[in-house]
């Protein structure tokens, strides 16, 4: 389930809050976007339809909760990218990345991962 840039920005706010949020919470954090309440509500509804959020009405306010952690979403999207672009081959992906120039830090992290020392 791919998220648009706007949907991802909203999910970032929700993941960062680590609690239920309201549409007003999102508007407050993303005030620089100039979005109006109906726009945010439309995107929240889309995220619910995609299974990313649940909501519960509390009085006059609807509160939204993430159904998937940021890490789980990243894993799923990485798998889609890996399958779509590299036929599921991690080796091909790393080879492609290395052609762009891996830093010494990148190589050290890869070594730790391969040696099972990465958290």
N, C-alpha and C positions, 0 to 999 in steps of 0.2 A: 504494500500500500504506500504509494509515493505521496509525499506531502508537497504542496506548493510552497514557495518561499514564504508567503504570508501565513499559511497554516503552520509551518515550521517555526516562524517567529513567535506565534501564539503559544505553541507547545513549549518553546524555550522558557517563556514567562511562567507557564504552569509548572514545568519541571523545576525551575529555580525557586519557586515559592514553596515547594515540597508540602503543599497543603491544598485544600480546596480553594478555588478562586472564583471571583465574580467577573462579569464582563467589565465592570468598572475598574477592577484591579488591573485588567489587561490594558484598558484605555489609559490608565494612569502610568503604567510602565512604558507603554509604547506611544506616549503623547506626541513625540516628535514625528510620528507617521501621519498625524492629522486625520485619523480615522474617526468616524462617527459610530455611535452605538449600534445602529442597524447593520453596519458593515461587520463589526466584531461578532454580533449575534449570528449573522449568516455563516461566518467562518467557524464559529463554535458548533453550529448545527452540522456543518459538513464534517467536522472532526468527530462528532458523535456518530454520524452515518458511517464513517470509516472505522469505527470501533476504537478510536484513540481516547475518547472521553466518555464519562457518564455524567449525568447531572441530577441534581435533587433540588426541588423547590423548597425553600425555607422562608415561610412568610411570603413577602413580595419579591424575594431575591432568589435567583437560581444560582446554585454553586456547582462548579465543574471540577471533576477529579480525573487525573490521567489514568488510563487503563494499562498503560505500558510505560516502563521506565525509559529514560533517555538511552541507557545502555542497550536495552533490548531493541529499541528502534534502530540504533546504530548497527547492531549486529545483523538485523534483518535487511537493512538497506545495503550493508556491505556485502552480504551474501548475494543479493540481487545484482549488484554491480559486478561482483566476481563472476557470477554465472553468465550475465549478459555480455560482458566485455572480454572475459578471459576463459570462457567455457568451464568455469569452476576451478581453474588451475591457479593456485596461490603462487606457484613458481613463475608462471607467465606474468602475473601481476607484479611480483617483486622484480623480475627482470625488466619489465617496462619502467618501473619506478627508478631502477638503478641507472637506466639510460638517461634519466633526467638529472642524475647526480645526487647520490645519497651523501649526506653529511656524515662526519665521524660519529656524531651522536646517533643518527639513524642506524648506522651499521652496528653500533654498540647495543642499541635496543633490539635489533633483529637477532643479534648473537644471544642476548639474554633470553629472548623468546624461544629460540631454537634449543637452548640449553635448559629450558624449563625453569628459569630463574625469574621470569616476569610475573608480576602479580595480576 
